[in-house]
């Protein structure tokens, strides 16, 4: 192999960068090309296709021609990553695709597929491919669709198609009605703040106020059945405890939330000084759920008071209870007498509760027979003590 041929091989190798191209031009053998490049010191043992052997001028020249990374890699027979890395080192931004030409081509396709009804505005890259952002030429509505759906000619403008759909019109009417309802101001029954809601049953402005309302509702079922006029849902045990300084209004003792007992089964029992919310005029007697009618009482005084209306007076020995009135049919302290159907007196009892315990007859039946709401209770006549019964 002559020196002149070796020089031609080296010059072509430096220009083209691969053995295959040099062989295609000169037609010499593979071994001769390898020997000539090794003697010249330009071959690093990788078959002549090493990217470091390609001069930077080749990358710059192809990049200025407007070719993409893929096209440059194909011309130089290297990887795409090699081209992008080399261009970045040279300070040139690599172009991965010719967006201008591709975008114009896709715009023409969209107009062909939709008969000119829509125009392509933008292309978004998603996980499963591309998504076209198109605009309706009639109403100007902008929405996104898949290219395959546009190609199959089943694309409709959501704004132009909506008025033709009766279901959508009904949906709009409901949404407009709900918006009007939301615009109506409401006042929270707990904190008094103004809020907006379309739910007619909603009475509170937040979850915290709703929790307070739920706890206060637990003891107001009887009151609502009685048809009371005043309901203050913000009255809670803790608030009443704070207002009354933790003192029972009946006996004057200090109430304690920690006065509780637990059984072996984990059942909770309140002690004598545990605080409770007491109504001066009971709900069963027509009292209101208002701050004027609610006071703090200890567990013992509240249980002894029951549904009575009491007055508290000071005596020389301390505080005493004076029962001024008791509420009718659930009164267990009324003395009663038991009679047979012939009117013979059988026995007298100090209270309805004592009669119920002794005879085993339910308390409510004795009370109903004593007040005249029913004739007998378990075959006996029941009357207040001192009342005579005529023979039938």
Phi, psi and omega in degrees: 000124185284162179294328179294321178291322178299319180296321178295320180296316182294318181296317179293322180296317178293331181278315185268323173094353181223154176294322185297319181290322177296318179295323180292331182276312186268334180077011178280173183281165180291322181292324180292322178294318180295319181294318182294320180289326178292317180295327180280347178081021180254355180257126181255022174084018181246023179082009178081009183249021181287130185295335180291341180279348180276126182292155180294333181299328178295315181295318182294319182296315181291325180292324179291335177287353179089016181280151180278173179299320180294320179291320178295317179297324179291322179291322184263358179059046176231176179283158177297321179296326178297317181294314182296320178295318181294319180295321179294323177294328179277359179083019181251131178284120181289141178256114183273334175206153182274086188296326183296312182289318180295320182294318178296322178295319180288328176298319178295321180294318180298320179292327177290318182292327185256009180058036177078009181281335182230155175232145182278129179255319185202163179235125180253135176273121178242178186296327184259009178143231182240156176224129185267133173261111186242163182230136179284133181282343182276308185251349180082010179291135180250129180207170184246143178215159176283146179300324182294321178294324177290323181293327180280002174061039176242027181271131177234146176284124182295333180281319179286331184275337185299313183298338179280347183263116182293324178299322179292323178297319177295323178295321177296320179296317178295320179295322179293322178294319178296324179294321177295321179294322180293334181285349179280124180284146175231159181247128180294132182285348181264302185257348178083007179283156178268132178219171183237134181201146177269354180273118182292333183277347184287133183237352184238160184264343184210174180291326180295315178294326178295323178294320177295319180295323180295319179291322181288333180290339185298325183259011184249012181294315179296323182296319181292328177292330180281346178077045180293157184269325187245127176225118175249102184287352180275001180279114177235165182297320181294322179290321177294321178299317179293318182295318183269010177060026176070023182248132178292131184283348182267305184257346178082007180281161177278129180272151185222122178292337182277359180278076179225157179229150181233137176277176179296335178275358180088013179279135184267135175234136179276143177277181184294329184260009179291133184285145175221162178267118185246142177259125180301308170259114186303153177298325180291341179260009179096014179287162182258156173269074183229163180295332179288334184259356183249133176221165179272135178221156175278164184298319183294312181295323181292321179290322178290324180292320180057233181255029180272157172258118189240159171240144180249124181230149179271136175238180180293328182270353181136205183272138178227161179258134176240112181278115181264332181198147177231148193270086165037248200291340178260018183280113180269359184257004180284125177290137183226161177236143181258128180236154172278176180293339179275357179091012179275134179288128179262308182195155175249144181235149181288334181204165177294326179296318178295321178295322179293321179291323184285319186264342183079006178277137181304143182302318185293328181287321177296317180296320180293321179289325181289326180270357177089008178283342169214158189287309184228169173225108181059038176081014180234152173265140182233126180223161175294152182297133181096354179264130181271153179241123179282149178291138181290000000 
